[in-house]
Amino acid sequence: MIDETGNVVLFREVQRFRQLWVWLLILIVPISCIISILDIVYLEDSGEIGSAENIIALVLLPVFGFGIPWLMYSTNLVTEVRTDGIYIRYFPFHRSFRKVSEGMVHYEARKYHPLREYGGWGIRGMKRNRAYNVFGDIGLQLTYSNGDKLLIGTQKPDELIAAIKSVSK
C-alpha cells in the first residue's frame, strides 16, 4: 500500500473500542434517558413535560444517547510504519496522520499497566510521557533524544517491531 505522499506503508494496524464493559458503561446514560422519556410520554398523569428532570432527560438523550456512543464507535487508533517513519492517527481527535518517529533514539515493545501508568485508555499522560491506546496492555515505547516518551498501544507487537527494523536498516 502507498500513502498520499508516495511512501510505502509496511505495517498498518487499526484498533477500535469494542470491549463489552466500555459499551455497557456508555449505554447506561442513553438507556436512563430513554426510560425517562418513556415515563414522560406514557406514565405521567400530570402531563408536566416542562419539569426540570424531564427537560434534562430530553436534552441529555441526543448528547449522551447518540453523541457519545457515536464518538466511541468512530474513535480509532491507526498506526502505520512507512518507509520514512512511524505515523499515528487517533480519529476523530487527529484529522491527519502525525509522524512520531522524528527525534526517536530508542524503541521497544513492552507490557504496561494502562490504569496505573497512564490512568486508563485513550490519549493519556502529559507531554513528556504520553500514551495513545485503545485496549490491551502491550505497546510500542518510543524514547526521544530530549527524554520524552510515547507509548502506542498495539495488538501486533512482533509485526510492528519487524516493520520498524526493516525501515531502520
C-alpha positions as CSV (number, residue, x, y, z in Angstrom):
1,M,0.0,0.0,0.0
2,I,1.2,3.5,-0.8
3,D,0.2,6.6,1.3
4,E,-0.8,10.1,-0.1
5,T,2.9,11.2,-0.2
6,G,4.1,8.2,-2.2
7,N,5.7,6.3,0.8
8,V,5.2,2.6,1.0
9,V,3.1,1.5,4.0
10,L,4.9,-1.5,5.5
11,F,2.6,-2.0,8.5
12,R,-0.9,-0.8,9.3
13,E,-3.0,-1.5,12.4
14,V,-6.4,-0.2,13.2
15,Q,-7.7,-0.5,16.7
16,R,-11.2,0.4,18.0
17,F,-13.0,0.5,21.3
18,R,-15.0,-2.8,21.1
19,Q,-14.8,-4.0,24.7
20,L,-18.1,-5.1,26.2
21,W,-17.5,-3.3,29.5
22,V,-16.9,0.0,27.7
23,W,-20.2,-0.3,25.9
24,L,-22.1,-1.2,29.0
25,L,-20.8,1.9,30.7
26,I,-21.5,4.1,27.7
27,L,-25.1,2.8,27.3
28,I,-26.2,3.4,30.9
29,V,-27.0,7.1,30.3
30,P,-28.9,6.7,27.0
31,I,-30.9,3.9,28.4
32,S,-31.7,6.0,31.5
33,C,-32.8,8.9,29.3
34,I,-35.0,6.7,27.1
35,I,-36.7,5.3,30.3
36,S,-37.3,8.9,31.5
37,I,-38.7,9.9,28.1
38,L,-41.0,6.9,28.1
39,D,-42.0,7.8,31.6
40,I,-42.9,11.3,30.4
41,V,-44.9,10.2,27.4
42,Y,-46.7,7.1,28.7
43,L,-46.8,7.1,32.5
44,E,-47.1,10.7,33.8
45,D,-50.6,11.6,34.7
46,S,-49.8,15.2,35.4
47,G,-48.6,15.9,31.9
48,E,-45.8,18.2,33.2
49,I,-43.4,17.9,30.4
50,G,-41.7,21.1,31.5
51,S,-40.5,19.8,34.8
52,A,-36.7,20.1,35.3
53,E,-35.9,16.4,35.3
54,N,-37.9,15.8,32.1
55,I,-36.2,18.7,30.3
56,I,-32.8,17.3,31.5
57,A,-33.7,13.9,30.1
58,L,-34.8,15.4,26.8
59,V,-31.6,17.4,26.5
60,L,-29.3,14.6,27.6
61,L,-30.7,12.0,25.2
62,P,-29.4,13.5,21.9
63,V,-26.0,14.4,23.5
64,F,-25.3,11.3,25.5
65,G,-27.7,8.9,23.8
66,F,-26.3,9.4,20.3
67,G,-23.3,11.7,20.5
68,I,-21.1,9.8,23.0
69,P,-21.9,6.3,21.5
70,W,-21.1,7.7,18.0
71,L,-17.9,9.2,19.3
72,M,-16.8,5.9,20.9
73,Y,-17.8,3.9,17.9
74,S,-16.0,6.1,15.4
75,T,-12.9,6.5,17.6
76,N,-9.9,4.5,16.3
77,L,-6.2,4.4,16.6
78,V,-4.3,3.8,13.3
79,T,-0.6,3.0,13.5
80,E,1.4,2.9,10.3
81,V,5.1,2.2,9.6
82,R,6.0,3.8,6.3
83,T,9.4,3.9,4.5
84,D,10.0,7.4,6.0
85,G,8.9,6.7,9.6
86,I,6.2,5.8,12.2
87,Y,2.8,7.6,12.0
88,I,-0.3,7.6,14.1
89,R,-3.8,9.0,13.8
90,Y,-6.3,8.9,16.7
91,F,-9.5,9.7,14.9
92,P,-11.6,11.9,15.4
93,F,-9.1,13.8,17.5
94,H,-6.4,13.9,14.8
95,R,-7.7,14.8,11.4
96,S,-4.5,13.6,9.7
97,F,-1.5,11.3,10.5
98,R,1.2,12.5,12.7
99,K,4.8,11.4,12.3
100,V,6.0,10.3,15.7
101,S,9.5,8.9,14.8
102,E,11.2,12.3,14.5
103,G,14.0,12.5,17.1
104,M,13.4,8.9,18.3
105,V,16.5,7.3,19.7
106,H,15.1,4.0,21.1
107,Y,12.0,1.8,20.6
108,E,10.8,-1.4,22.2
109,A,7.7,-3.4,22.6
110,R,6.7,-3.7,26.2
111,K,3.9,-4.7,28.6
112,Y,2.4,-1.9,30.5
113,H,-0.3,-1.2,33.1
114,P,-2.8,1.3,31.4
115,L,-4.6,2.3,34.6
116,R,-1.5,2.5,36.9
117,E,0.9,4.2,34.4
118,Y,-1.5,6.4,32.4
119,G,-4.8,6.5,34.1
120,G,-6.6,4.4,31.5
121,W,-7.1,4.2,27.8
122,G,-7.3,6.9,25.1
123,I,-4.9,9.9,24.7
124,R,-3.3,9.9,28.1
125,G,-0.4,11.4,30.0
126,M,1.5,14.6,29.7
127,K,3.8,15.9,27.1
128,R,6.9,14.2,28.5
129,N,5.2,10.8,28.9
130,R,2.2,10.3,26.7
131,A,0.2,7.2,25.6
132,Y,-2.2,6.5,22.7
133,N,-4.0,3.3,23.4
134,V,-7.4,1.7,22.9
135,F,-7.2,-1.5,24.8
136,G,-4.8,-4.2,25.9
137,D,-1.6,-3.9,27.8
138,I,1.1,-4.2,25.1
139,G,2.6,-1.1,23.4
140,L,5.5,0.3,21.4
141,Q,7.5,2.5,23.7
142,L,9.4,5.3,21.8
143,T,12.1,7.3,23.6
144,Y,13.2,10.6,22.1
145,S,16.6,12.4,22.3
146,N,15.2,15.0,24.7
147,G,14.0,12.3,27.2
148,D,10.3,12.4,26.2
149,K,8.5,9.1,25.9
150,L,5.5,8.0,23.8
151,L,3.7,4.7,24.1
152,I,1.5,3.5,21.3
153,G,-0.8,0.6,22.1
154,T,-0.7,-2.4,19.8
155,Q,-2.1,-5.9,19.4
156,K,0.6,-6.8,16.9
157,P,3.9,-6.0,18.6
158,D,6.1,-8.5,16.7
159,E,4.8,-7.3,13.3
160,L,5.2,-3.7,14.3
161,I,8.8,-4.2,15.5
162,A,9.7,-6.1,12.4
163,A,8.4,-3.3,10.1
164,I,10.4,-0.7,12.1
165,K,13.5,-2.8,11.8
166,S,13.1,-3.1,8.1
167,V,12.9,0.7,7.8
168,S,15.8,1.3,10.2
169,K,18.4,-0.7,8.2
